[in-house]
Amino acid sequence: MPETALICRIPEIEAYIARYRDRYDPSARRNVPAHVTILYPFMAPELVDAEVLATLRDVAAAVPGFSYRLAKTARFPVALYLEPDPGRHFSALIDGVHRAFPDYPPFAGKFATVVPHVTVAHGDEPLLCEIEVELKIALPAAGVAARCNDLVLIENTRGQWWEPMQTFALGAPPAPV
């Protein structure tokens, strides 16, 4: 079934996690880059019209582009992920999109709290422990610096392969005083 999703791509982390994602994250095998999910699932691609695009453009513009770091690993029951620090800007995007499109709750409303994260791998406890140790050794001590300047609407109308549909620029950062 064709779907859409909203993500923030994180190319800065790919070199550190691509080998794990390629093997242990199904979304990587479906052409989804390293990212923080802002909204999944979103509406069917055929419902995305000029009004939806304009609303997404406004939501993105309301959040200034921002810098963050990826240094800390954490876990969900069957997944290892990296926490963006600070994560509040991603949360602002998640909240802004949800307010604009209340009929599409993040992760279909399965979770009371949505944690901004970059999935590294899905698996059982021994596998995730092994990957976590390797990743902690590979990552720079201060983590990986990254910058978010846009929100990307992706779609999979051609089957299982995800592709960018539209990119929305985040707002300008505040001018230095």
Secondary structure as UniProt FT lines:
FT   STRAND          4..9
FT   HELIX           11..13
FT   HELIX           14..24
FT   TURN            26..27
FT   HELIX           28..30
FT   STRAND          35..39
FT   HELIX           45..47
FT   HELIX           50..61
FT   STRAND          66..76
FT   TURN            77..78
FT   STRAND          79..85
FT   HELIX           88..100
FT   TURN            102..103
FT   HELIX           106..109
FT   STRAND          118..122
FT   HELIX           125..138
FT   TURN            141..142
FT   STRAND          144..148
FT   STRAND          150..155
FT   TURN            157..158
FT   STRAND          163..169
//
